[in-house]
Amino acid sequence: MQNFNNSIHSDIESINKIPAVAHILEIVCRTTGMGFSAVARVTSDTWTACAVRDEINFGLAVGGELKLETTICNEIRQHRQAVIIDHVAEDPDFAHHHTPLMYGFQSYISVPIILKNGTFFGTLCAIDPKPAKLKNATVRGMFTMFADLIAFHLDALEELAKTEKELKKEQEIAVLRDQFIAILGHDLRNPLNAISSSAQLLSRLNLDERTGRITKIISDSSFRMNGLIENMLDFASGRLGGGITLSRTADEDLEKLLLQVVEELQAIWPLRNISVSFSFDHPVHADGKRVAQLFSNLLANALNYSPSDSTVEITAFSNEKEFNLCVINQGKQIPDAAMERLFQPFSRGEVEPNQKGLGLGLYIASEIANAHNGTLKVSSTSVNTSFTLHIPFTDDNFK
């Protein structure tokens, strides 16, 4: 019973959230000359006034109820047709009907309010103790239009309530997502660092060939896992609205940072040839850690997707106008279809069985370039593939 009462109370609130209802009831009375008009919620058990305009002291207020069986609206709920009476005493169908006799009215009009999903909500009705001219197309059309307008607003309010509920749910999910990201970034990094450090210590011992290979596998896997965690954290941050955050330094020593990345990856691919050519003639205002992260993604990508006996070429330079970084590797040409979505998250080109990942590396690299007001472009031919980072030195890059 409590839930039912709550439902009726909610329906009354919904009707009173529609500003037009009060004006509709006023227009109904003014146009027809009738003294009482109302929007009623009619269920299989109750008749409840949701909105009322009473100029004849009928005595029914908002929230007031009539016994359902005593109302004509109960019949309308069943056949869903409008009922219009000009003069009860002269109407062959209603002259002896119990409802007019009980409530003392001579003119009556009531049209159903049907929601979009076909649910019968109630009625828009009006009564008066005097006869009225109601059986004409103008009055019927007006009442029908107003009933449809009320139904439209009720449907809109329901859709809004659903949207707000879904939004609240999404906000709750976002909180859980943030918590998950925190766990991923903290609880996984600590054991991963322990594994990586242990693998480095083992590699310094005099190991036999088989144990050395296993140690290298552990070290390589730790590196890839750390990269996946970094990329997932940045991806989640960007998707949650945070974007890639920068901490710029006016004179970042990019040459040192880029060489550190080369040394780290060279240790993982000790048999690969990496050619480096740097020429820094002007200070670079950038976030060195982020540029190193971008470079690490590009270089690891180049080493993964190029023949083992080929050389990966790296060039970087800065002058008064720009900073450029280019990574070139040999290998298969990237198909045109893959090129179109290369910098989209979870999008990857053709991969070999040992080339595993989430497809976030190039997306994160592109986002880092964008955060620096720069660009990351790719070109691919049957000879080689090159990724080029370009950061122009503009006023925006010095803020």
C-alpha positions as CSV (number, residue, x, y, z in Angstrom):
1,M,0.0,0.0,0.0
2,Q,2.9,2.3,0.8
3,N,4.4,1.8,-2.6
4,F,1.1,2.5,-4.3
5,N,0.6,5.8,-2.4
6,N,4.2,6.7,-3.3
7,S,3.3,6.1,-7.0
8,I,0.2,8.3,-6.9
9,H,2.2,11.0,-5.0
10,S,4.9,10.8,-7.8
11,D,2.2,11.2,-10.5
12,I,0.9,14.3,-8.7
13,E,4.4,15.7,-8.6
14,S,4.9,15.0,-12.3
15,I,1.7,16.8,-13.3
16,N,2.7,19.8,-11.2
17,K,6.1,19.9,-12.8
18,I,4.4,20.8,-16.1
19,P,4.0,24.6,-16.1
20,A,1.4,24.5,-18.9
21,V,-1.1,22.5,-16.9
22,A,-2.3,25.5,-14.8
23,H,-2.8,27.5,-18.0
24,I,-4.6,24.6,-19.7
25,L,-7.1,24.3,-16.9
26,E,-7.7,28.1,-17.0
27,I,-8.2,28.1,-20.8
28,V,-10.6,25.1,-20.5
29,C,-12.8,27.0,-18.0
30,R,-12.6,30.3,-20.0
31,T,-13.4,28.7,-23.3
32,T,-16.2,26.4,-22.2
33,G,-17.7,28.6,-19.5
34,M,-17.4,25.7,-17.0
35,G,-16.4,26.3,-13.4
36,F,-14.4,23.2,-12.6
37,S,-11.5,21.5,-14.5
38,A,-9.0,19.0,-13.4
39,V,-6.3,16.5,-14.5
40,A,-7.1,13.2,-12.8
41,R,-4.9,10.1,-12.3
42,V,-7.2,7.2,-12.9
43,T,-6.0,3.6,-12.0
44,S,-7.9,0.4,-11.6
45,D,-8.5,1.3,-8.0
46,T,-8.4,5.1,-7.5
47,W,-9.4,8.4,-8.9
48,T,-7.0,11.2,-7.7
49,A,-7.0,14.9,-8.6
50,C,-3.4,15.9,-9.7
51,A,-4.2,19.5,-10.7
52,V,-7.4,21.4,-10.1
53,R,-9.1,24.7,-11.1
54,D,-12.3,25.2,-9.0
55,E,-14.4,28.3,-9.6
56,I,-17.7,26.7,-8.3
57,N,-16.6,25.5,-4.9
58,F,-16.8,21.9,-5.9
59,G,-14.6,21.2,-2.9
60,L,-12.0,18.9,-4.5
61,A,-8.3,19.9,-4.0
62,V,-5.1,18.5,-5.4
63,G,-4.6,15.0,-3.9
64,G,-8.3,14.6,-3.3
65,E,-9.9,11.4,-4.2
66,L,-13.3,10.2,-5.5
67,K,-14.6,6.7,-5.2
68,L,-13.6,5.2,-8.6
69,E,-17.0,3.5,-9.2
70,T,-18.8,6.8,-8.9
71,T,-16.9,8.4,-11.7
72,I,-17.4,8.4,-15.5
73,C,-13.6,8.4,-15.8
74,N,-13.7,4.8,-14.7
75,E,-15.6,4.0,-17.8
76,I,-13.3,6.1,-19.9
77,R,-10.3,4.1,-18.5
78,Q,-11.9,1.0,-19.9
79,H,-13.1,2.1,-23.4
80,R,-10.5,5.0,-23.8
81,Q,-13.0,7.3,-25.6
82,A,-13.9,10.9,-24.8
83,V,-17.3,11.5,-23.0
84,I,-19.0,14.8,-23.8
85,I,-22.3,15.9,-22.3
86,D,-23.9,19.3,-23.1
87,H,-27.0,18.9,-20.9
88,V,-27.3,15.8,-18.6
89,A,-31.1,16.2,-18.2
90,E,-31.6,16.0,-22.0
91,D,-29.0,13.3,-22.7
92,P,-30.5,9.9,-23.3
93,D,-27.4,8.1,-22.2
94,F,-26.7,10.0,-19.0
95,A,-30.0,11.5,-17.8
96,H,-30.3,8.7,-15.3
97,H,-26.6,8.0,-14.8
98,H,-25.6,7.8,-11.2
99,T,-22.5,10.1,-11.5
100,P,-24.3,13.3,-12.5
101,L,-27.0,12.6,-9.9
102,M,-24.4,12.1,-7.2
103,Y,-22.2,15.2,-8.0
104,G,-24.8,17.5,-9.3
105,F,-23.4,18.6,-12.7
106,Q,-25.3,19.2,-16.0
107,S,-22.4,19.7,-18.4
108,Y,-19.4,17.3,-18.5
109,I,-16.4,16.6,-20.8
110,S,-13.5,14.2,-20.2
111,V,-10.8,13.0,-22.6
112,P,-8.3,10.2,-21.9
113,I,-4.6,11.0,-21.4
114,I,-2.6,8.1,-23.1
115,L,1.1,7.9,-22.7
116,K,3.5,7.0,-25.6
117,N,3.8,3.4,-24.5
118,G,0.0,3.0,-24.5
119,T,-0.5,3.3,-20.8
120,F,-3.7,5.0,-19.7
121,F,-2.7,7.8,-17.2
122,G,-6.0,9.5,-16.5
123,T,-8.2,12.2,-17.9
124,L,-8.5,15.9,-18.6
125,C,-12.0,16.7,-17.5
126,A,-14.4,19.6,-16.7
127,I,-17.8,19.9,-15.1
128,D,-20.4,22.6,-14.3
129,P,-23.9,22.6,-12.7
130,K,-25.2,24.5,-15.7
131,P,-25.5,23.2,-19.3
132,A,-22.7,24.1,-21.8
133,K,-22.1,23.8,-25.6
134,L,-19.4,21.2,-25.7
135,K,-20.3,18.8,-28.6
136,N,-18.4,20.6,-31.3
137,A,-15.2,20.1,-33.2
138,T,-13.5,23.1,-31.6
139,V,-14.0,22.0,-28.0
140,R,-13.3,18.4,-28.7
141,G,-10.1,19.3,-30.6
142,M,-8.9,21.6,-27.9
143,F,-9.3,19.0,-25.2
144,T,-7.7,16.3,-27.3
145,M,-4.7,18.6,-28.1
146,F,-4.3,19.5,-24.4
147,A,-4.5,15.9,-23.3
148,D,-1.8,15.0,-25.9
149,L,0.3,17.9,-24.7
150,I,0.1,16.6,-21.1
151,A,0.9,13.1,-22.2
152,F,3.9,14.4,-24.1
153,H,5.3,16.3,-21.0
154,L,4.7,13.2,-18.8
155,D,6.7,11.1,-21.3
156,A,9.5,13.7,-21.4
157,L,9.6,13.8,-17.6
158,E,9.9,10.0,-17.5
159,E,12.7,10.0,-20.1
160,L,14.4,12.7,-18.0
161,A,14.1,10.6,-14.9
162,K,15.6,7.6,-16.7
163,T,18.4,9.7,-18.0
164,E,19.2,11.1,-14.6
165,K,19.1,7.6,-13.1
166,E,21.5,6.3,-15.8
167,L,23.7,9.3,-15.3
168,K,23.9,8.6,-11.5
169,K,24.7,5.0,-12.3
170,E,27.5,6.1,-14.7
171,Q,28.9,8.4,-12.1
172,E,29.0,5.5,-9.6
173,I,30.7,3.4,-12.2
174,A,33.2,6.2,-12.8
175,V,34.1,6.2,-9.1
176,L,34.6,2.4,-9.3
177,R,36.7,2.9,-12.4
178,D,38.9,5.5,-10.7
179,Q,39.4,3.0,-7.8
180,F,40.3,0.3,-10.3
181,I,42.8,2.5,-12.0
182,A,44.4,3.4,-8.6
183,I,44.7,-0.3,-7.8
184,L,46.1,-1.0,-11.2
185,G,48.7,1.8,-10.9
186,H,49.8,1.0,-7.4
187,D,49.1,-2.6,-6.5
188,L,50.4,-4.0,-9.8
189,R,53.4,-1.7,-10.2
190,N,55.0,-2.7,-6.9
191,P,55.2,-6.5,-7.5
192,L,56.1,-5.8,-11.2
193,N,59.0,-3.6,-10.1
194,A,60.1,-6.4,-7.7
195,I,60.0,-8.9,-10.6
196,S,62.0,-6.5,-12.9
197,S,64.6,-5.8,-10.3
198,S,65.0,-9.5,-9.5
199,A,65.5,-10.2,-13.2
200,Q,68.2,-7.5,-13.4
201,L,70.0,-8.9,-10.4
202,L,69.9,-12.5,-11.9
203,S,71.2,-11.3,-15.2
204,R,74.4,-10.1,-13.5
205,L,75.1,-13.6,-12.2
206,N,77.1,-16.2,-14.0
207,L,74.1,-18.1,-15.4
208,D,73.9,-21.1,-17.8
209,E,72.4,-20.5,-21.2
210,R,69.0,-21.8,-20.4
211,T,68.6,-19.8,-17.2
212,G,69.9,-16.7,-19.0
213,R,67.2,-17.1,-21.6
214,I,64.5,-17.5,-18.9
215,T,65.8,-14.4,-17.1
216,K,65.7,-12.4,-20.3
217,I,62.1,-13.5,-20.9
218,I,61.1,-12.3,-17.4
219,S,62.9,-9.0,-18.0
220,D,61.3,-8.5,-21.4
221,S,57.8,-9.4,-20.1
222,S,58.3,-7.0,-17.1
223,F,59.1,-4.2,-19.5
224,R,56.1,-4.8,-21.7
225,M,53.8,-5.1,-18.7
226,N,55.1,-1.8,-17.3
227,G,54.4,-0.2,-20.7
228,L,50.9,-1.6,-20.7
229,I,50.2,-0.2,-17.3
230,E,51.5,3.2,-18.2
231,N,49.4,3.3,-21.4
232,M,46.2,2.0,-19.7
233,L,46.6,4.7,-16.9
234,D,47.0,7.4,-19.5
235,F,44.2,6.1,-21.6
236,A,41.8,5.9,-18.7
237,S,42.8,9.4,-17.5
238,G,42.1,10.8,-21.0
239,R,38.8,9.0,-21.3
240,L,37.7,10.3,-17.9
241,G,38.3,13.9,-19.0
242,G,41.8,14.4,-17.5
243,G,43.7,14.2,-20.7
244,I,47.5,13.9,-20.9
245,T,49.0,16.1,-18.3
246,L,52.3,17.9,-18.9
247,S,55.0,19.2,-16.6
248,R,57.1,21.3,-18.9
249,T,60.7,22.4,-18.3
250,A,62.1,25.4,-20.1
251,D,65.4,23.7,-21.1
252,E,64.7,20.0,-21.0
253,D,67.7,17.8,-21.7
254,L,65.9,15.7,-24.2
255,E,69.1,14.3,-25.7
256,K,70.0,12.6,-22.4
257,L,66.4,11.3,-21.9
258,L,66.2,9.9,-25.4
259,L,69.6,8.2,-25.1
260,Q,68.4,6.6,-21.8
261,V,65.4,5.2,-23.7
262,V,67.6,3.8,-26.4
263,E,69.9,2.1,-23.7
264,E,66.8,0.6,-22.0
265,L,65.4,-0.9,-25.2
266,Q,68.8,-1.9,-26.5
267,A,69.2,-4.0,-23.3
268,I,66.0,-5.8,-24.1
269,W,66.9,-6.2,-27.8
270,P,70.7,-6.6,-27.4
271,L,71.1,-8.1,-30.9
272,R,69.3,-5.3,-32.7
273,N,71.0,-2.4,-34.5
274,I,69.9,1.1,-33.5
275,S,71.3,4.1,-35.3
276,V,71.2,7.4,-33.4
277,S,71.7,10.9,-34.9
278,F,70.9,13.9,-32.6
279,S,71.5,17.6,-33.2
280,F,70.1,19.9,-30.4
281,D,71.0,23.5,-31.2
282,H,68.1,25.1,-29.3
283,P,66.5,24.6,-25.8
284,V,63.3,22.6,-26.0
285,H,60.4,23.6,-23.7
286,A,58.7,20.3,-23.1
287,D,57.8,17.6,-20.6
288,G,60.8,15.3,-20.9
289,K,59.2,12.3,-19.2
290,R,56.3,12.5,-21.6
291,V,58.5,12.9,-24.7
292,A,60.6,9.9,-23.5
293,Q,57.3,7.9,-23.1
294,L,56.3,8.8,-26.6
295,F,59.7,7.9,-27.9
296,S,59.7,4.6,-26.0
297,N,56.4,3.6,-27.6
298,L,57.7,4.5,-31.1
299,L,61.0,2.8,-30.7
300,A,59.5,-0.4,-29.1
301,N,57.0,-0.4,-32.0
302,A,59.8,-0.1,-34.6
303,L,61.8,-2.9,-33.0
304,N,58.7,-5.1,-32.8
305,Y,57.6,-4.6,-36.4
306,S,61.0,-4.7,-38.2
307,P,63.2,-7.6,-39.3
308,S,65.7,-8.7,-36.7
309,D,68.7,-8.1,-39.0
310,S,67.6,-4.6,-39.9
311,T,68.6,-1.2,-38.4
312,V,66.2,1.2,-36.7
313,E,67.2,4.7,-37.5
314,I,66.5,7.6,-35.0
315,T,67.0,11.2,-35.8
316,A,66.3,14.2,-33.6
317,F,67.0,17.9,-33.9
318,S,66.0,21.3,-32.5
319,N,66.4,24.8,-33.8
320,E,64.9,28.2,-33.1
321,K,61.6,27.1,-34.8
322,E,60.9,23.5,-33.9
323,F,61.8,20.2,-32.4
324,N,61.7,17.1,-34.5
325,L,62.0,13.4,-33.7
326,C,61.9,10.7,-36.3
327,V,62.0,6.9,-35.9
328,I,62.4,4.8,-39.1
329,N,62.3,1.1,-39.4
330,Q,62.2,-1.4,-42.3
331,G,59.5,-4.0,-42.6
332,K,56.1,-4.6,-44.2
333,Q,54.2,-1.6,-45.5
334,I,51.3,-0.6,-43.3
335,P,48.0,-1.1,-45.2
336,D,45.9,2.0,-46.1
337,A,43.0,0.7,-44.0
338,A,45.2,0.3,-41.0
339,M,46.8,3.7,-41.5
340,E,43.4,5.4,-41.2
341,R,42.9,4.1,-37.6
342,L,46.5,3.7,-36.5
343,F,46.3,6.4,-33.8
344,Q,43.0,5.2,-32.5
345,P,42.8,3.3,-29.2
346,F,42.8,-0.5,-29.4
347,S,43.6,-0.4,-33.1
348,R,46.6,-2.3,-34.4
349,G,48.0,-3.4,-37.7
350,E,48.8,-6.9,-38.7
351,V,50.7,-8.6,-35.9
352,E,52.8,-11.7,-35.5
353,P,52.0,-14.2,-32.7
354,N,54.7,-12.8,-30.4
355,Q,53.6,-9.2,-31.0
356,K,51.1,-8.7,-28.2
357,G,49.6,-5.6,-26.6
358,L,46.5,-3.5,-26.2
359,G,47.0,-1.2,-29.2
360,L,47.3,1.8,-27.0
361,G,50.9,2.8,-27.6
362,L,50.5,4.9,-30.7
363,Y,47.3,6.4,-29.4
364,I,49.1,7.6,-26.2
365,A,52.0,8.8,-28.3
366,S,49.6,10.8,-30.4
367,E,47.9,12.3,-27.3
368,I,51.3,13.3,-25.9
369,A,52.1,15.1,-29.2
370,N,48.7,16.9,-29.1
371,A,49.3,18.0,-25.5
372,H,52.5,19.7,-26.7
373,N,50.6,21.4,-29.5
374,G,52.5,19.2,-31.9
375,T,51.8,16.5,-34.4
376,L,52.7,12.8,-34.8
377,K,52.6,11.7,-38.4
378,V,53.4,8.4,-40.1
379,S,54.4,7.4,-43.6
380,S,54.8,3.9,-44.8
381,T,56.2,2.4,-48.0
382,S,57.4,-1.0,-49.2
383,V,60.9,0.1,-48.1
384,N,60.3,1.5,-44.6
385,T,58.0,3.1,-42.1
386,S,58.7,6.4,-40.3
387,F,57.0,8.1,-37.4
388,T,57.8,11.8,-37.0
389,L,57.1,14.0,-34.0
390,H,57.0,17.7,-34.7
391,I,56.7,20.4,-32.0
392,P,56.7,23.9,-33.3
393,F,58.0,26.6,-31.0
394,T,55.0,28.9,-30.6
395,D,53.8,31.1,-27.8
396,D,51.4,28.3,-26.7
397,N,54.3,26.0,-26.2
398,F,55.9,28.3,-23.7
399,K,52.9,28.7,-21.4
